[in-house]
């Protein structure tokens, strides 16, 4: 049902939640991982994002599985092939054996606003196609993955998640996928996290092409932060945000190149950097081992250093 028709029957909040579920719910799958012996080894969620059966889910949902199965909300069940996974972003792409499948429309996480309504759809604790709703609590968070790495530019939401929600979609009120749910803080209430769909699309494209993500690295973690109007005008910067370095590996290229925690990266190899996602995209395999100019703000001073990324 169109959103405007729903609005005539429901209050605006309910209408958006129902609309989001109607648009994306049929494309949500229940993913089950099996051992070599055929025993269930774990479960999670996923979302079909192409009509020919490609599915986005979490890397930790499919890690170590000998066989994968995906079930739709209408009861259909399919064998799922692992196209590729990327533990660094906790993302994986599967391919279902069916065709003409329902699929979700992908949105843009860069346009999200704190306070915006979001809906989480998944299979918590085996309860198929469960819907929870909340708001975007914060943007640009850094989250430590199960493997010990740092996952940057994460969406924080208070839409409740439980075990089994992992890999399911975070959906805007307009019915577009804006994130892939990945984690919750178990002792807390209403502190849950999703990987921005902009990052997920970038990773999925490479997994579908190469089966893995080839990268270079600077040995740092960062978060997206605003740049004050006064500093932007003084240095004639176009972007309103940058990637602030929050942590540096002692033996990493960034530390060795002279970067410091608190520096805000605004350009890398001539490419404007408006946030963590831009920096991730710029760190391609081709730049590994090559000295690259990096522009950054250190307090109010605009500086340039040469850094040499390493291949991951």
C-alpha positions as CSV (number, residue, x, y, z in Angstrom):
1,X,0.0,0.0,0.0
2,X,1.4,3.5,-0.9
3,X,2.6,5.5,2.1
4,X,0.0,8.3,1.5
5,X,-2.9,5.8,1.6
6,X,-1.5,4.3,4.8
7,X,-1.2,7.7,6.4
8,X,-5.0,8.1,6.0
9,X,-5.6,5.0,8.1
10,X,-2.6,5.0,10.6
11,X,-0.7,7.6,12.6
12,X,2.4,8.9,10.7
13,X,4.8,6.8,12.8
14,X,2.9,3.6,12.3
15,X,2.4,4.3,8.6
16,X,6.2,4.6,8.1
17,X,7.0,1.4,10.0
18,X,4.3,-0.6,8.1
19,X,5.5,0.9,4.7
20,X,9.1,0.0,5.5
21,X,8.1,-3.6,6.4
22,X,5.9,-4.0,3.3
23,X,8.7,-2.8,1.0
24,X,11.6,-4.8,2.5
25,X,10.1,-7.6,4.5
26,X,9.6,-10.1,1.6
27,X,13.3,-9.8,0.7
28,X,14.5,-10.7,4.2
29,X,15.9,-14.2,4.5
30,X,16.7,-16.5,7.5
31,X,20.3,-17.8,7.0
32,X,21.3,-21.1,8.6
33,X,24.9,-22.3,8.6
34,X,25.7,-26.0,8.8
35,X,28.7,-28.0,9.7
36,X,30.3,-30.7,7.5
37,X,28.3,-33.2,9.5
38,X,25.1,-31.4,8.6
39,X,24.4,-30.0,12.1
40,X,23.2,-26.4,12.4
41,X,26.2,-24.2,13.4
42,X,24.5,-20.8,13.6
43,X,21.9,-18.6,12.2
44,X,21.3,-15.0,11.2
45,X,19.5,-12.8,8.7
46,X,20.1,-11.4,5.3
47,X,18.5,-9.3,2.6
48,X,18.2,-10.0,-1.1
49,X,19.3,-6.9,-3.0
50,X,19.2,-8.1,-6.6
51,X,16.4,-9.9,-8.5
52,X,18.8,-12.7,-9.4
53,X,19.3,-13.7,-5.8
54,X,22.3,-11.9,-4.3
55,X,22.1,-11.5,-0.5
56,X,23.9,-9.2,1.9
57,X,24.6,-10.6,5.4
58,X,27.3,-10.5,8.1
59,X,30.6,-12.2,7.7
60,X,30.3,-13.7,11.2
61,X,27.0,-15.3,10.3
62,X,28.6,-17.5,7.6
63,X,32.1,-17.9,9.0
64,X,33.3,-21.5,8.8
65,X,30.1,-22.9,7.4
66,X,30.3,-26.0,5.2
67,X,26.8,-25.4,3.8
68,X,24.4,-22.4,3.9
69,X,20.6,-22.4,3.5
70,X,18.3,-19.3,3.2
71,X,14.6,-19.3,3.8
72,X,12.2,-16.6,2.7
73,X,9.2,-15.3,4.7
74,X,6.8,-17.2,2.3
75,X,8.4,-20.5,3.3
76,X,10.6,-21.0,0.2
77,X,14.0,-22.5,1.0
78,X,17.2,-22.2,-1.1
79,X,20.7,-23.5,-1.0
80,X,23.0,-20.4,-0.7
81,X,26.5,-20.2,-2.1
82,X,29.1,-18.0,-0.5
83,X,30.2,-15.4,-3.1
84,X,32.7,-13.8,-0.7
85,X,33.1,-12.3,2.7
86,X,35.0,-9.5,4.2
87,X,35.7,-9.9,8.0
88,X,37.2,-6.3,8.1
89,X,33.7,-4.9,7.6
90,X,31.7,-7.9,8.8
91,X,30.0,-8.2,5.5
92,X,29.4,-11.2,3.2
93,X,27.5,-11.8,-0.1
94,X,25.6,-15.0,-0.8
95,X,23.9,-16.2,-4.0
96,X,20.6,-18.1,-3.9
97,X,19.8,-20.8,-6.4
98,X,16.4,-19.3,-7.3
99,X,15.4,-16.6,-9.8
100,X,12.8,-13.8,-9.9
101,X,13.1,-13.3,-6.1
102,X,11.8,-10.3,-4.2
103,X,14.5,-7.8,-3.6
104,X,14.9,-4.7,-1.5
105,X,15.8,-1.2,-2.7
106,X,19.0,0.2,-1.4
107,X,19.2,3.7,0.0
108,X,22.1,5.9,1.1
109,X,23.6,6.0,4.6
110,X,25.4,9.2,3.9
111,X,22.1,11.1,4.0
112,X,21.0,9.7,7.4
113,X,20.2,12.1,10.2
114,X,20.4,11.6,14.0
115,X,16.8,11.2,15.2
116,X,15.6,9.7,12.0
117,X,13.2,6.7,12.2
118,X,14.7,3.4,11.2
119,X,13.2,-0.1,11.2
120,X,15.2,-3.4,11.8
121,X,13.9,-6.6,10.2
122,X,15.4,-10.0,10.9
123,X,15.0,-13.4,12.6
124,X,15.9,-12.9,16.3
125,X,16.2,-16.2,18.2
126,X,14.5,-18.0,15.3
127,X,11.4,-15.8,15.2
128,X,11.0,-15.3,11.5
129,X,10.7,-11.8,10.0
130,X,10.5,-9.8,13.3
131,X,10.2,-6.0,13.0
132,X,11.5,-3.5,15.6
133,X,11.7,0.2,15.2
134,X,13.7,3.1,16.7
135,X,15.8,6.1,15.7
136,X,19.3,6.7,14.5
137,X,21.0,7.4,17.8
138,X,24.4,8.4,16.4
139,X,26.5,8.3,13.3
140,X,30.2,7.7,12.6
141,X,30.7,5.3,15.5
142,X,33.7,3.0,15.7
143,X,33.0,-0.6,16.7
144,X,35.4,-3.5,17.5
145,X,34.7,-6.6,15.5
146,X,34.7,-10.1,16.8
147,X,38.1,-10.6,15.2
148,X,39.5,-7.7,17.1
149,X,39.6,-5.2,14.2
150,X,37.9,-1.8,14.2
151,X,34.8,-1.1,12.1
152,X,34.5,2.6,11.3
153,X,31.5,4.8,10.3
154,X,28.9,2.6,12.0
155,X,25.3,3.6,12.6
156,X,24.1,3.5,16.2
157,X,20.4,2.8,16.7
158,X,18.0,2.0,19.5
159,X,15.9,-0.3,17.3
160,X,16.2,-3.4,19.4
161,X,18.3,-6.3,18.1
162,X,18.7,-9.8,19.4
163,X,20.9,-12.8,18.4
164,X,19.7,-13.8,14.9
165,X,19.1,-10.2,13.7
166,X,22.7,-10.1,12.5
167,X,22.9,-9.5,8.8
168,X,19.4,-8.2,8.5
169,X,18.5,-4.8,7.0
170,X,18.1,-1.5,8.8
171,X,15.4,0.3,6.8
172,X,14.4,4.0,6.5
173,X,10.8,5.1,6.8
174,X,10.8,5.4,3.0
175,X,11.4,1.7,2.7
176,X,15.0,1.7,1.6
177,X,17.8,-0.3,3.2
178,X,20.3,2.1,4.8
179,X,22.3,-0.4,6.9
180,X,23.1,-4.0,7.7
181,X,22.6,-4.9,11.3
182,X,25.7,-6.2,12.9
183,X,25.9,-6.0,16.7
184,X,24.3,-5.0,20.0
185,X,25.8,-4.2,23.4
186,X,24.4,-7.1,25.5
187,X,24.3,-5.5,29.0
188,X,22.8,-2.3,27.7
189,X,19.4,-1.3,26.4
190,X,18.8,0.3,23.1
191,X,22.5,0.4,21.9
192,X,22.7,-1.5,18.6
193,X,24.8,-1.0,15.5
194,X,24.5,-1.3,11.8
195,X,27.0,-1.1,8.9
196,X,26.1,1.8,6.6
197,X,24.7,0.7,3.3
198,X,27.2,2.9,1.4
199,X,30.0,0.8,2.8
200,X,28.0,-2.4,2.2
201,X,27.5,-1.5,-1.5
202,X,31.2,-0.8,-2.0
203,X,32.2,-4.1,-0.4
204,X,29.5,-6.1,-2.1
205,X,30.5,-4.9,-5.5
206,X,34.1,-6.1,-5.0
207,X,33.0,-9.4,-3.5
208,X,30.8,-10.1,-6.5
209,X,33.6,-9.2,-8.8
210,X,36.7,-10.7,-7.1
211,X,35.4,-12.8,-4.2
212,X,37.3,-10.7,-1.8
213,X,38.2,-7.0,-1.1
214,X,41.7,-5.9,-2.0
215,X,42.8,-3.0,0.1
216,X,45.7,-1.0,1.3
217,X,45.9,0.3,4.9
218,X,47.3,3.2,6.9
219,X,47.0,1.5,10.3
220,X,44.5,3.8,11.8
221,X,40.9,4.1,12.9
222,X,38.8,7.2,12.3
223,X,35.4,8.7,12.6
224,X,33.5,11.2,10.5
225,X,33.3,14.7,12.2
226,X,32.2,18.1,11.1
227,X,34.6,20.9,10.2
228,X,33.8,24.3,11.6
229,X,32.6,27.0,9.2
230,X,35.5,29.3,10.2
231,X,38.1,26.7,9.4
232,X,36.5,25.7,6.1
233,X,36.4,29.3,5.0
234,X,39.9,30.1,6.1
235,X,41.3,27.1,4.1
236,X,38.8,27.3,1.3
237,X,37.6,23.7,1.9
238,X,34.5,22.5,0.0
239,X,33.6,19.6,2.3
240,X,31.7,20.2,5.6
241,X,33.1,17.0,7.2
242,X,36.3,15.0,7.4
243,X,37.8,11.8,8.8
244,X,39.2,12.4,12.3
245,X,41.9,9.9,13.4
246,X,41.0,8.3,16.7
247,X,43.7,5.7,17.0
248,X,47.0,4.8,15.3
249,X,48.8,1.5,15.2
250,X,52.4,2.0,16.6
251,X,54.0,0.3,13.6
252,X,51.5,1.5,11.0
253,X,52.1,3.7,8.0
254,X,50.1,6.5,9.4
255,X,52.0,6.8,12.6
256,X,55.3,6.4,10.8
257,X,54.3,9.1,8.3
258,X,53.8,11.6,11.2
259,X,50.0,11.5,11.7
260,X,48.6,12.0,15.1
261,X,45.3,11.2,16.9
262,X,43.0,14.1,16.4
263,X,44.2,15.0,12.9
264,X,41.2,15.4,10.5
265,X,41.9,14.0,7.0
266,X,40.4,16.1,4.2
267,X,42.2,14.8,1.1
268,X,44.1,11.7,0.1
269,X,46.0,11.6,-3.2
270,X,44.1,14.6,-4.3
271,X,40.7,13.0,-3.6
272,X,38.5,15.0,-1.2
273,X,37.8,13.1,2.0
274,X,34.4,13.9,3.7
275,X,34.5,11.0,6.1
276,X,35.6,7.5,6.9
277,X,33.8,5.9,3.9
278,X,35.6,8.1,1.5
279,X,39.0,7.2,3.1
280,X,38.1,3.5,2.9
281,X,37.3,3.8,-0.8
282,X,40.5,5.7,-1.5
283,X,42.7,3.0,0.1
284,X,42.7,0.7,-2.9
285,X,45.2,-2.1,-3.6
286,X,46.8,0.0,-6.3
287,X,48.0,2.6,-3.7
288,X,49.8,0.0,-1.6
289,X,53.6,0.7,-1.5
290,X,53.3,4.1,-3.1
291,X,54.0,7.4,-1.4
292,X,50.8,9.3,-1.3
293,X,50.2,13.0,-0.2
294,X,47.6,13.2,2.6
295,X,46.1,16.6,3.6
296,X,44.7,17.1,7.1
297,X,43.8,19.6,9.7
298,X,45.8,19.6,12.9
299,X,43.7,21.9,15.1
300,X,43.3,24.9,12.7
301,X,46.4,24.3,10.6
302,X,46.1,22.7,7.2
303,X,49.1,20.3,6.6
304,X,50.3,17.8,4.1
305,X,52.3,14.6,4.8
306,X,53.5,11.8,2.5
307,X,52.4,8.3,3.7
308,X,52.9,4.9,2.2
309,X,49.9,2.6,2.6
310,X,50.6,-1.2,2.9
311,X,48.6,-3.9,1.3
312,X,46.3,-5.8,3.6
